[in-house]
Amino acid sequence: MFKLKKYEKIVQKVYQVLPKYKRMVDIELQSQTNVFRSLLANGQNLEKILPDIFAVIMEADRRVLGLEPFKVQVLGGLALFFGNIAEMKTGEGKTLVATLPLYARALQGNKGNFLITSNEYLAERDGESMGKVFKWLGLTVGIGVNVDDDKKIELYDSDIIYTTHSSLGFDYLFDNLGSDLDQQAVKRFNFAIIDEIDAVLLDGAQTSLIISGAPKVQSSLFEISNWFVNSLDEEDYELSEDRKKVWFSPLGIKKFQEYFNTPETVFSARNFDIYRHIVLALQANMLKKRDQDYVVDDGKVVLLDEVNGRKMNGVKLNGGIHQAIEAKESLKITPESKTLGMVSYQSLFKKFKSLSGMTGTAKTDEKEFIDTYHLEVIEIPTNLPLIRIDKKDQIYLTNQAKIEKSLELVKKGINEKRPILIETGSVSMSQLYSLILLQNRIPHNLLNASTAPQEKQIISEVGGVNSITLATSMAGRGTDIKLTPEAKENGGLLVIGTERMTSKRIDNQLRGRAGRQGEPGESQFLVSLEDKIVVENTSNRVRKYHDINVEKGEIGEFDLYQPIDKRIVKHAIDSAQRKVGNLEAQGRERTMAFDTILSNQREKIYRTRNEVLTDDPDFIDELINSCLNEVITNFVDNYRSIELHDVADFIFNNVESAYELADIEDQLAGNMKKKNIHLFLFNVASEALDKSLDRFKNGLQLAYFKKITVLKAIDNGWIDQLDYLQQLKSIVDGRSSAQHKPINEFALEARRSFFNMEKEMWLNMFRNLLLTEIEKNIDGSIELSFP
């Protein structure tokens, strides 16, 4: 409330100076961008001239777009500018609101100012429409949709960038795979506004962005593991309360040991690979649901986006789970790829100096936003009073009763000539409802993952009379449903929710499809005690109430088609929804904990890579000298006592295969003390390094050789580490219910494996420097063959 009052005072100042800028001719108004930039460059405080800046962009919006922000929109713009989440109801013009803080932040001369959306359509639409205003005021605007690689640097050098969360994340990861610092595009993380921030940072937060590369050796264990899992009984595994984690029970572990003839512990190094495949098969069969998490399309597993239910063509689950699903569905097993880069949305967006967001529903999850991102939610009043009627839920004993009552509501809406939007919680449920509507000869549009390409067309028809749209929660998010005049007269859009969603916030999103900008509208949710969210998360007492009254209904003692108005039942449904919401929040917290461990390692690797890419010869030479010392020290320390053949093996395998054994004997002269061996090997390696580097007569080629050998060692080591940690996470994640602490286990093993990776990196760098073969071409160029 304190912040809101502060922003309201600034709004008053904006309107005090606005007339001054309204009187300016176009050229004079456009010149204000340079005036503000000059003031800021000379030390002027941005907040002090903020009212003038907002007034200029407001007047520009009016002249270019014909849209002048309302006072509440200015209030929302200030909430964003100061790094908050602006909760603004559907239809309140969030797209226009974003122009105010984006313009203000871009004036500081810092690049890296983003408007981030959850899909490409919105990024392109908003970038093109709002971009006209920024360009009119002399700023550059980039749209990060379908951009060629050679245009990426230009894109991210724009003053303001409209893009998607996934495009930004992948570009960041690809930047850190390249071998040229000048080709890195995503260099600045200054200011970001995330549109529909709850969809990006909450609903999609358990999914990391992953770049996969070279295929691993094809495994034959996926089919065998699937056969084994299909032979299990229910007592052989356990599911978490939210049914999103699964692990083997002691009985299941015993069956594993008998089936694969492995009497030792399943967590031994010998069993690691087969146990990983078994865990993946268990997850694929017990957790991944067809038509809910994925669909099978033309013989391929196609994932469905958790946020909006859309198909994600070309995207695969990592760590082998995708191949496990293919085995489950008896499809051809595609090659499993190594992970080249990975980042979670939490880690990505924490890189911004200032982060803000917009949505119609965030207050219910404010605590999580504050705890995770330090973002406070500011509720912005609507421009016109909200007159939508939100009716209390109708609760029924059975799904059949609920569906029949929802059909009555649909038919009533048809008679009233109102547009109707029916919302379901999954693709499969939307398909079931579609079948029921067809059986009742009710024409309708279906909007789910299968029809997403027609989304724009379908949404454009939702607001007309006699329009019936059946959809998953993806329906129209980020777009306005525009009512026809006749539809407004008939009571506006009727939203029918067919089940409670996984959180109250998502329920509110669905209600928010109706009643935009003071228009009439109505929402009604119908739920039953047989809904998935209730069955899986309610108490035995409620299940008993259901079973007893179903029996009574069968003999006529209970009316199954009357809504239940008992406090215990309503409380049970609210409690089930809260339980699921809490479990999802815990899942996001767990994902963040895993990625925090990983991000510390990732930042160290990326920082080292960038130092190598600066082409500082002193740094690279220092790294090479360290490499010789580290490798030889690791070798010597690995033995309690070193024999002559150990030293010879090291030289033959890592320095020079043709080195004479007699020379080694002569130079060591029987002195097998570690200090003497270290000195001897260091001298041998140094001499071999000099010979290797002397092959290059061109200074640029020599510098390139040093850089590329170092980079290759770093990248190969990091890829193997990422791949291993992905496999490790799939095994340990979710074992907390089995008296384990997965985060602690993961952290300890990740730390141990990171030290091993560093040793492997030093050794690979050492071998690259000494054993790489060179082939000189006629034109003077060279080709390298790494060992």
C-alpha positions in Angstrom: 0.0 0.0 0.0 2.9 2.4 0.8 4.4 1.8 -2.7 1.0 2.4 -4.4 0.6 5.7 -2.6 4.2 6.7 -3.7 3.4 5.8 -7.3 0.1 7.7 -7.2 2.0 10.9 -6.3 4.2 10.4 -9.3 1.2 9.9 -11.5 -0.1 13.3 -10.3 3.2 14.9 -11.4 3.0 13.1 -14.8 -0.4 14.8 -15.5 0.9 18.1 -14.3 3.7 18.2 -16.9 1.7 16.4 -19.7 0.1 19.6 -21.1 3.6 21.0 -21.9 4.4 18.0 -24.1 0.9 18.0 -25.7 1.6 21.5 -27.0 4.9 20.4 -28.8 4.9 19.8 -32.5 6.1 16.3 -33.6 9.8 17.2 -34.2 10.1 18.9 -30.8 8.5 16.0 -29.0 10.7 13.5 -30.9 13.8 15.5 -29.9 13.0 14.9 -26.2 14.7 11.5 -26.4 18.1 13.2 -27.0 17.3 15.8 -24.3 16.7 13.2 -21.7 19.7 11.1 -22.7 21.9 14.2 -22.4 20.5 15.0 -19.0 21.1 11.5 -17.8 24.6 11.4 -19.3 25.5 14.5 -17.3 24.5 13.0 -14.0 20.8 13.8 -13.8 18.8 11.3 -11.6 16.4 9.2 -13.7 13.7 9.2 -11.1 13.7 13.0 -10.9 12.8 13.4 -14.5 10.6 10.3 -14.6 7.3 12.3 -14.8 8.5 14.1 -17.9 9.7 10.9 -19.5 6.4 9.2 -18.9 4.5 12.2 -20.2 6.6 12.1 -23.5 5.9 8.4 -24.2 2.2 8.8 -23.3 1.9 11.6 -25.8 3.8 9.6 -28.4 1.5 6.6 -27.8 -1.4 8.9 -28.5 0.0 10.4 -31.7 1.4 7.2 -33.2 -1.1 4.5 -32.0 -4.1 6.7 -31.2 -4.0 5.2 -27.7 -3.4 7.4 -24.6 -2.8 5.5 -21.4 -5.3 5.9 -18.6 -4.2 6.9 -15.1 -4.3 3.3 -13.9 -2.1 2.3 -16.8 0.4 5.0 -15.8 0.3 3.5 -12.3 1.0 0.1 -13.7 3.9 1.5 -15.7 5.4 2.9 -12.5 5.0 -0.4 -10.7 7.0 -2.1 -13.5 9.6 0.6 -13.7 10.4 0.2 -10.0 10.8 -3.6 -10.3 7.4 -5.1 -9.2 4.8 -7.3 -10.6 1.8 -5.3 -11.8 -1.4 -7.3 -11.4 -3.7 -5.9 -14.0 -7.0 -7.6 -14.9 -7.6 -8.9 -18.4 -8.3 -6.3 -21.0 -6.6 -3.4 -19.0 -4.1 -2.8 -21.8 -0.9 -4.3 -20.4 0.8 -4.1 -23.8 0.5 -0.3 -23.8 1.5 -0.1 -20.2 4.9 -1.7 -21.0 5.8 1.2 -23.3 6.2 3.6 -20.4 8.9 1.8 -18.3 10.7 0.4 -21.4 11.2 3.9 -22.8 12.4 5.2 -19.5 14.9 2.4 -19.0 16.2 2.6 -22.6 17.0 6.3 -22.2 19.9 5.4 -19.8 21.8 4.2 -22.8 22.1 0.6 -21.5 21.2 -2.1 -23.9 19.5 -5.2 -22.8 15.9 -3.9 -22.1 13.4 -6.7 -22.8 9.7 -7.3 -23.1 9.4 -11.1 -22.8 6.3 -13.0 -23.7 5.4 -16.6 -23.5 4.8 -17.2 -27.2 6.2 -16.0 -30.6 2.8 -14.6 -31.8 2.6 -12.1 -29.0 6.3 -11.1 -29.2 5.9 -10.4 -32.9 2.5 -8.7 -32.6 3.5 -6.4 -29.7 7.0 -5.7 -31.1 5.6 -4.5 -34.4 2.7 -2.5 -32.9 4.5 -0.9 -29.9 7.8 -0.7 -31.8 6.3 2.0 -34.0 6.2 4.4 -31.0 9.8 3.7 -29.9 11.1 4.1 -33.4 9.2 7.4 -33.8 11.0 8.6 -30.7 14.4 7.6 -32.1 15.0 4.3 -30.4 15.9 1.0 -32.0 13.6 -2.0 -31.6 14.4 -5.7 -32.2 11.9 -8.6 -32.4 13.5 -12.0 -31.5 11.2 -14.2 -33.6 12.7 -16.4 -36.4 15.9 -14.4 -36.4 18.8 -15.7 -38.5 22.0 -16.4 -36.6 23.9 -13.6 -38.5 21.3 -11.1 -37.3 21.4 -12.0 -33.6 24.1 -9.4 -32.7 22.1 -6.7 -34.3 18.9 -7.9 -32.5 20.4 -7.8 -29.1 22.1 -4.5 -29.7 18.7 -2.8 -30.0 17.5 -0.4 -27.3 14.4 -2.5 -26.7 13.9 -6.1 -27.6 10.6 -8.0 -27.8 11.2 -11.8 -27.6 10.1 -15.0 -25.9 11.5 -16.5 -22.7 12.7 -19.6 -24.6 14.4 -17.6 -27.4 16.4 -15.6 -25.0 17.4 -18.6 -23.0 18.6 -20.6 -26.0 20.5 -17.7 -27.5 22.2 -17.3 -24.1 23.2 -21.0 -24.1 24.4 -21.0 -27.7 26.5 -17.9 -27.0 28.5 -19.9 -24.5 29.2 -22.7 -27.0 30.9 -20.5 -29.6 34.6 -19.9 -30.1 34.5 -16.2 -30.8 33.7 -13.6 -28.1 32.7 -11.1 -30.8 29.9 -13.4 -32.0 28.3 -13.5 -28.6 24.9 -11.7 -28.9 23.3 -11.8 -25.4 25.8 -9.7 -23.4 23.5 -7.4 -21.4 20.8 -8.2 -18.9 19.6 -4.7 -17.9 15.8 -4.6 -17.5 13.0 -7.0 -18.3 9.3 -7.0 -18.2 7.8 -10.5 -18.3 4.3 -10.6 -19.7 2.2 -13.2 -18.1 5.0 -13.6 -15.5 3.2 -16.3 -13.5 3.0 -18.5 -16.6 6.7 -18.2 -17.2 8.2 -18.1 -13.7 5.7 -20.4 -12.0 3.8 -22.7 -14.4 6.9 -23.3 -16.5 9.6 -23.1 -13.8 10.2 -26.8 -13.4 11.3 -27.1 -17.1 14.9 -26.1 -17.8 16.1 -25.0 -21.2 18.4 -27.6 -22.7 20.6 -27.7 -25.8 21.4 -31.3 -26.9 24.2 -32.2 -29.3 26.1 -35.2 -30.4 24.3 -38.5 -29.9 25.6 -40.9 -27.3 26.2 -44.6 -28.1 22.7 -46.1 -28.6 21.5 -48.0 -25.5 19.7 -51.3 -25.8 18.5 -51.1 -22.2 15.3 -49.0 -22.8 13.2 -51.9 -24.1 14.6 -54.4 -21.4 13.8 -51.8 -18.7 10.3 -51.3 -20.0 9.6 -55.0 -19.9 10.9 -55.2 -16.4 8.7 -52.2 -15.2 5.6 -53.7 -16.8 6.2 -56.9 -14.8 6.0 -55.0 -11.5 3.1 -55.0 -9.0 1.8 -51.9 -7.1 3.7 -52.8 -4.0 7.0 -52.7 -5.9 7.0 -48.9 -6.2 5.7 -45.8 -4.3 4.3 -42.5 -5.6 4.6 -39.1 -4.0 1.4 -37.4 -2.9 1.2 -35.3 -6.0 2.0 -38.3 -8.2 4.8 -36.5 -9.8 7.6 -38.6 -8.2 8.1 -42.3 -8.1 10.6 -44.6 -6.6 11.2 -48.3 -5.9 10.0 -49.9 -2.7 12.3 -52.4 -0.9 10.3 -55.1 -2.7 10.9 -53.5 -6.0 14.7 -53.2 -5.3 14.7 -56.9 -4.4 13.0 -57.8 -7.7 15.6 -55.6 -9.6 18.4 -57.5 -7.9 16.9 -60.9 -8.8 15.9 -60.0 -12.4 19.3 -58.6 -13.3 21.3 -60.9 -11.0 23.0 -58.0 -9.1 23.3 -59.0 -5.4 25.3 -55.9 -4.6 23.6 -52.5 -3.9 21.7 -51.0 -6.8 23.5 -47.8 -6.3 26.9 -49.3 -7.0 29.0 -48.0 -10.0 28.5 -51.4 -11.7 24.7 -51.0 -11.6 24.5 -47.2 -12.3 23.6 -47.4 -16.0 21.0 -50.2 -15.7 19.5 -48.7 -12.6 19.2 -45.3 -14.4 17.3 -47.0 -17.3 15.0 -48.8 -14.8 14.2 -45.5 -13.0 13.5 -43.8 -16.4 11.1 -46.7 -17.4 9.4 -46.4 -14.1 8.9 -42.6 -14.5 7.7 -43.0 -18.1 5.1 -45.6 -17.2 3.9 -44.2 -13.9 4.2 -40.4 -14.3 4.1 -39.5 -18.0 0.5 -39.6 -19.4 -0.4 -39.8 -23.0 -2.6 -36.9 -24.2 -1.7 -35.0 -21.1 2.1 -34.8 -21.1 2.6 -35.8 -24.7 0.9 -37.1 -27.8 2.0 -39.7 -30.3 1.9 -38.1 -33.7 3.0 -39.9 -36.9 5.0 -42.5 -34.9 6.8 -39.9 -32.8 6.4 -38.7 -29.2 5.5 -35.0 -29.3 5.6 -33.1 -26.0 2.9 -30.8 -24.7 3.8 -27.5 -23.1 2.9 -27.5 -19.4 2.1 -23.8 -19.6 -0.4 -23.7 -22.4 -0.9 -27.3 -23.7 0.6 -26.6 -27.1 2.6 -29.2 -29.1 6.4 -28.6 -28.8 7.5 -30.1 -32.1 11.2 -30.8 -32.2 11.6 -30.6 -28.4 12.7 -33.7 -26.5 12.9 -34.5 -22.8 16.5 -34.9 -21.7 18.3 -37.5 -19.6 16.8 -40.5 -21.5 13.2 -40.0 -20.3 12.1 -39.3 -23.9 13.6 -42.6 -25.1 11.9 -44.4 -22.1 8.5 -43.0 -23.3 9.2 -44.2 -26.8 9.9 -47.7 -25.4 6.7 -47.5 -23.4 4.7 -46.6 -26.6 6.5 -49.4 -28.6 7.9 -46.7 -31.0 11.3 -46.6 -32.6 13.9 -45.5 -30.1 15.6 -42.3 -31.2 19.2 -41.6 -30.3 19.9 -40.2 -26.9 21.9 -37.0 -27.1 24.4 -35.4 -24.8 23.5 -32.2 -23.1 25.6 -29.3 -24.3 24.0 -26.5 -22.3 21.3 -26.1 -19.7 19.7 -23.3 -17.7 16.5 -22.9 -15.7 14.3 -19.9 -16.0 15.0 -19.0 -12.4 18.8 -18.7 -13.1 18.2 -17.0 -16.4 16.0 -14.2 -15.1 18.0 -13.7 -12.0 20.7 -12.3 -14.3 18.8 -9.1 -14.8 19.7 -6.0 -12.9 16.0 -5.1 -12.7 13.1 -7.5 -13.2 9.4 -6.9 -13.4 6.3 -8.5 -14.7 2.6 -8.2 -15.7 -0.3 -10.6 -15.2 -3.9 -10.7 -14.2 -3.3 -13.2 -11.5 -0.2 -13.1 -9.2 -1.4 -12.0 -5.7 -2.3 -15.5 -4.7 1.3 -16.5 -5.2 3.0 -13.3 -4.0 4.9 -15.1 -1.2 6.7 -17.3 -3.7 7.5 -14.4 -6.0 9.0 -12.5 -3.0 10.9 -15.5 -1.7 12.3 -16.6 -5.1 12.6 -13.4 -7.1 12.2 -10.6 -4.5 9.3 -9.3 -6.5 6.4 -7.7 -4.8 2.9 -7.8 -6.4 1.2 -4.4 -6.8 -2.6 -4.7 -7.5 -3.5 -2.0 -10.0 -7.2 -0.8 -10.0 -9.3 -1.4 -13.1 -10.1 1.6 -15.3 -13.8 0.8 -15.1 -15.5 -1.2 -12.3 -15.5 -4.9 -12.7 -19.1 -6.1 -13.2 -18.4 -9.7 -14.0 -20.6 -12.1 -12.0 -18.5 -14.9 -10.4 -20.9 -17.5 -9.2 -20.0 -19.9 -6.4 -18.9 -23.4 -7.5 -21.5 -26.0 -8.0 -20.3 -29.3 -6.5 -21.6 -32.7 -7.6 -21.1 -36.2 -6.3 -20.2 -37.7 -9.7 -18.6 -36.7 -13.0 -21.7 -37.8 -14.9 -23.9 -35.4 -12.9 -21.4 -32.6 -13.4 -21.2 -33.0 -17.1 -25.0 -33.1 -17.6 -25.4 -30.0 -15.5 -22.7 -28.2 -17.5 -24.6 -29.1 -20.7 -27.7 -27.5 -19.2 -25.6 -24.3 -18.6 -24.4 -24.4 -22.2 -27.9 -24.8 -23.6 -29.1 -22.0 -21.4 -26.3 -19.8 -22.7 -27.3 -20.7 -26.3 -30.9 -19.7 -25.6 -29.7 -16.4 -24.2 -27.5 -15.9 -27.4 -24.4 -15.4 -25.3 -20.8 -16.4 -26.3 -19.7 -19.4 -24.3 -16.2 -20.5 -23.3 -15.9 -24.0 -21.8 -12.6 -24.6 -20.0 -11.1 -28.0 -19.3 -7.9 -29.0 -17.4 -6.3 -31.3 -20.1 -6.3 -32.2 -23.7 -8.0 -35.5 -23.1 -10.8 -33.9 -21.1 -11.3 -31.3 -23.9 -11.6 -34.1 -26.4 -14.2 -35.9 -24.2 -16.3 -32.7 -23.8 -16.0 -32.1 -27.6 -17.5 -35.6 -28.2 -20.3 -35.0 -25.7 -21.1 -31.6 -27.4 -21.2 -33.3 -30.8 -23.5 -36.1 -29.5 -25.8 -33.3 -28.3 -25.5 -31.6 -31.8 -23.9 -28.5 -30.4 -21.5 -27.0 -32.9 -18.3 -25.6 -31.3 -14.6 -24.7 -31.8 -12.0 -26.8 -30.1 -8.8 -25.1 -28.9 -6.1 -27.4 -27.5 -2.7 -28.6 -28.5 -4.0 -30.2 -31.6 -5.6 -27.0 -32.9 -3.1 -24.4 -31.7 -2.2 -23.3 -35.2 -5.7 -21.9 -35.6 -5.7 -20.2 -32.2 -5.7 -16.6 -33.6 -8.7 -17.4 -35.8 -10.6 -19.3 -33.0 -10.0 -16.5 -30.5 -11.3 -13.9 -32.9 -14.6 -15.8 -33.0 -15.1 -16.3 -29.3 -16.8 -13.0 -28.6 -19.7 -13.4 -31.0 -23.2 -14.6 -30.2 -23.9 -18.3 -30.9 -20.1 -18.8 -30.4 -19.2 -21.9 -28.3 -15.5 -22.5 -27.7 -14.1 -25.5 -25.9 -10.5 -25.1 -24.7 -7.8 -26.0 -22.3 -6.3 -23.3 -20.1 -4.3 -22.0 -23.1 -7.4 -20.2 -24.4 -6.6 -16.6 -25.3 -4.0 -16.0 -22.7 -2.2 -12.8 -23.7 -5.0 -11.9 -26.2 -8.3 -10.0 -25.6 -11.6 -11.7 -26.4 -13.6 -8.9 -28.1 -17.3 -9.0 -27.6 -19.8 -7.9 -30.3 -22.3 -5.3 -29.3 -25.1 -7.9 -29.3 -23.0 -10.2 -27.1 -22.6 -7.4 -24.6 -26.3 -6.7 -24.5 -27.0 -10.4 -23.9 -24.9 -10.6 -20.7 -21.4 -10.9 -22.2 -19.1 -14.0 -22.2 -20.1 -17.0 -20.1 -17.1 -18.9 -18.8 -17.8 -22.5 -17.7 -15.1 -24.2 -15.8 -15.5 -28.0 -15.8 -13.0 -28.8 -13.0 -10.8 -27.0 -10.5 -7.3 -26.4 -11.9 -4.0 -27.0 -10.1 -4.2 -23.6 -8.3 -6.6 -20.9 -7.5 -4.5 -18.6 -9.6 -5.3 -20.6 -12.8 -9.0 -20.6 -11.9 -8.9 -16.8 -11.7 -7.1 -16.7 -15.1 -10.0 -18.6 -16.6 -12.6 -16.3 -14.9 -10.6 -13.4 -16.2 -11.5 -14.3 -19.8 -14.8 -12.6 -19.2 -15.6 -9.1 -17.9 -12.7 -7.2 -19.6 -12.7 -3.4 -19.4 -16.0 -3.1 -17.5 -17.9 -5.4 -19.8 -20.6 -7.8 -18.6 -19.7 -11.4 -18.1 -20.2 -14.4 -15.9 -18.2 -17.4 -14.7 -19.4 -20.7 -13.2 -17.2 -23.6 -12.1 -18.7 -27.1 -11.8 -16.7 -29.7 -9.9 -17.3 -33.2 -8.7 -15.8 -35.5 -6.0 -14.6 -37.7 -8.9 -12.4 -35.0 -10.4 -8.8 -36.1 -10.7 -7.5 -33.3 -8.4 -10.0 -34.3 -5.7 -9.6 -38.1 -5.9 -5.8 -37.9 -5.7 -5.6 -35.3 -2.9 -8.6 -35.6 -0.6 -9.2 -37.5 2.7 -10.6 -40.9 3.3 -13.6 -39.2 5.0 -14.6 -37.5 1.8 -14.1 -40.7 -0.2 -16.3 -42.5 2.2 -18.9 -39.7 1.9 -18.8 -40.2 -1.9 -19.1 -44.0 -1.8 -22.0 -44.0 0.7 -24.0 -41.4 -1.2 -23.4 -43.0 -4.6 -24.9 -46.2 -3.2 -27.9 -44.2 -1.8 -28.3 -42.6 -5.2 -28.5 -45.9 -6.9 -31.6 -46.8 -4.8 -33.1 -43.4 -4.9 -32.3 -42.1 -1.4 -29.9 -39.4 -2.7 -30.4 -37.0 -5.7 -27.1 -37.3 -7.6 -28.1 -34.3 -9.8 -28.5 -31.8 -6.9 -25.5 -29.6 -6.0 -23.9 -30.5 -2.7 -23.9 -27.6 -0.2 -21.9 -29.1 2.6 -19.0 -27.2 4.2 -17.0 -30.4 4.6 -17.1 -31.1 0.8 -16.3 -27.5 -0.2 -13.4 -27.5 2.3 -12.2 -30.8 0.9 -12.0 -29.4 -2.6 -10.3 -26.2 -1.5 -7.9 -28.3 0.5 -7.1 -30.6 -2.4 -6.4 -27.6 -4.7 -4.1 -26.0 -2.0 -2.3 -29.3 -1.5 -1.6 -29.6 -5.3 -0.5 -25.9 -5.4 1.8 -26.4 -2.4 3.3 -29.5 -3.9 3.9 -27.7 -7.2 5.6 -24.8 -5.3 7.8 -27.4 -3.5 8.7 -28.9 -6.9 9.7 -25.4 -8.2 11.8 -24.9 -5.1 13.5 -28.3 -5.6 14.2 -27.4 -9.3 15.7 -24.2 -8.2 17.9 -25.9 -5.6 19.2 -28.4 -8.2 19.9 -25.6 -10.6 21.6 -23.4 -8.0 24.1 -26.1 -7.6 24.5 -26.4 -11.3 24.6 -22.7 -12.0 27.6 -22.2 -9.7 29.5 -24.7 -11.8 28.1 -23.2 -15.1 29.1 -19.6 -14.2 32.6 -20.8 -13.4 32.9 -22.6 -16.7 31.4 -19.8 -18.8 33.7 -17.2 -17.0 36.8 -19.3 -17.8 35.6 -19.7 -21.4 35.2 -16.0 -21.8 38.6 -15.3 -20.4 40.1 -17.7 -23.0 38.1 -16.0 -25.7 39.5 -12.6 -24.9 42.7 -13.9 -26.7 44.9 -12.5 -23.9 48.2 -14.4 -24.6 49.4 -14.0 -21.0 46.3 -15.6 -19.6 46.4 -18.5 -22.0 50.1 -19.1 -21.5 49.6 -19.0 -17.7 46.8 -21.5 -18.2 49.0 -23.8 -20.2 51.8 -23.7 -17.6 49.3 -24.5 -14.9 48.0 -27.4 -17.1 51.5 -29.1 -17.2 51.9 -28.7 -13.4 48.3 -29.9 -12.6 48.4 -33.0 -14.8 51.8 -34.1 -13.5 50.9 -33.4 -9.9 47.6 -35.4 -10.3 49.5 -38.3 -11.8 52.2 -38.4 -9.1 49.6 -38.0 -6.3 47.6 -40.8 -7.6 50.2 -43.4 -6.5 51.4 -44.4 -3.1 54.7 -45.6 -4.8 55.5 -45.2 -8.4 57.2 -47.8 -10.6 59.2 -47.2 -13.7 56.5 -48.8 -15.9 54.0 -46.3 -14.5 56.1 -43.4 -15.6 56.7 -45.0 -19.0 52.9 -45.5 -19.5 52.2 -41.9 -18.7 54.8 -40.7 -21.3 53.7 -43.1 -24.0 50.0 -42.3 -23.6 50.2 -38.6 -23.0 53.5 -37.1 -24.2 55.2 -39.2 -27.0 54.6 -42.8 -27.9 58.1 -43.2 -29.5 59.9 -42.1 -26.3 62.7 -44.5 -25.5 62.3 -46.5 -22.3 66.1 -46.6 -21.9 66.1 -42.8 -21.8 63.5 -42.7 -19.0 65.6 -45.2 -17.0 68.8 -43.2 -17.6 67.4 -39.9 -16.6 65.6 -41.1 -13.5 68.8 -43.0 -12.5 67.0 -45.2 -10.0 65.6 -42.2 -8.1 61.9 -43.0 -7.8 61.0 -40.3 -5.3 57.9 -38.4 -6.2 59.7 -35.1 -6.2 62.3 -36.3 -8.7 59.6 -38.0 -10.9 57.6 -34.7 -10.9 60.7 -32.7 -12.0 61.6 -35.2 -14.7 58.1 -35.4 -16.2 57.7 -31.6 -16.1 60.9 -31.2 -18.1 59.9 -33.9 -20.6 56.4 -32.3 -21.0 57.9 -28.8 -21.4 60.3 -29.9 -24.1 57.5 -31.7 -25.9 55.3 -28.7 -25.7 58.0 -26.5 -27.2 58.4 -28.9 -30.1 54.6 -28.9 -30.6 54.3 -25.1 -30.6 57.4 -24.7 -32.8 55.5 -26.3 -35.7 53.6 -23.0 -36.1 55.5 -20.4 -37.9 52.5 -18.0 -38.2 51.7 -16.2 -34.9 48.0 -16.0 -35.6 47.8 -19.8 -36.2 49.8 -20.4 -33.0 47.4 -18.2 -31.0 44.4 -20.0 -32.5 45.9 -23.4 -31.8 46.4 -22.6 -28.1 42.9 -21.2 -27.8 41.1 -24.0 -29.5 42.9 -26.8 -27.7 42.1 -25.2 -24.3 38.4 -24.6 -25.4 38.0 -28.1 -26.6 39.2 -29.5 -23.3 36.9 -27.2 -21.3 33.8 -27.9 -23.5 34.2 -31.7 -23.6 34.7 -31.8 -19.9 31.6 -29.6 -19.2 29.4 -31.6 -21.7 30.3 -34.9 -19.9 29.7 -33.2 -16.5 26.2 -31.9 -17.6 25.3 -35.3 -19.0 26.3 -37.1 -15.8 24.5 -34.7 -13.6 21.3 -35.1 -15.7 21.5 -38.8 -15.2 22.2 -38.4 -11.5 19.3 -36.0 -11.1 16.9 -38.5 -12.6 17.9 -41.1 -10.1 18.0 -39.0 -6.9 15.1 -36.6 -7.5 12.0 -37.5 -5.6 13.7 -39.9 -3.1 13.0 -37.6 -0.2 9.9 -39.7 0.6 12.1 -42.7 0.8 14.1 -41.3 3.7 16.7 -39.7 1.5 17.6 -36.0 1.0 18.0 -35.8 -2.8 19.4 -32.2 -2.8 22.1 -33.1 -0.4 23.0 -36.3 -2.3 23.1 -34.3 -5.5 25.2 -31.5 -4.1 27.8 -33.9 -2.7 28.1 -35.9 -5.9 28.0 -32.8 -8.1 30.9 -31.3 -6.1 32.9 -34.6 -6.3 32.3 -35.0 -10.0 33.2 -31.4 -10.7 36.7 -31.9 -9.2 37.0 -35.0 -11.3 35.9 -33.1 -14.3 38.6 -30.4 -13.7 41.3 -33.1 -13.6 39.9 -34.6 -16.8 39.9 -31.1 -18.4 43.6 -30.6 -17.5 44.5 -34.0 -18.9 42.6 -33.4 -22.1 44.2 -30.0 -22.5 47.6 -31.5 -21.9 47.1 -34.2 -24.5 45.6 -31.7 -27.0 48.7 -29.5 -26.7 51.2 -32.3 -27.1 49.6 -34.9 -29.3 47.4 -33.0 -31.8 48.5 -33.7 -35.3 48.7 -30.9 -37.9 48.1 -31.1 -41.6 49.2 -28.1 -43.7 47.3 -27.2 -46.8 48.7 -25.8 -50.0 47.1 -22.4 -49.3 48.9 -22.1 -45.9 45.8 -23.0 -43.8 46.1 -25.9 -41.3 43.8 -28.7 -40.2 44.0 -30.2 -36.7 43.4 -33.8 -35.7 42.9 -34.0 -31.9 43.9 -37.1 -30.0 
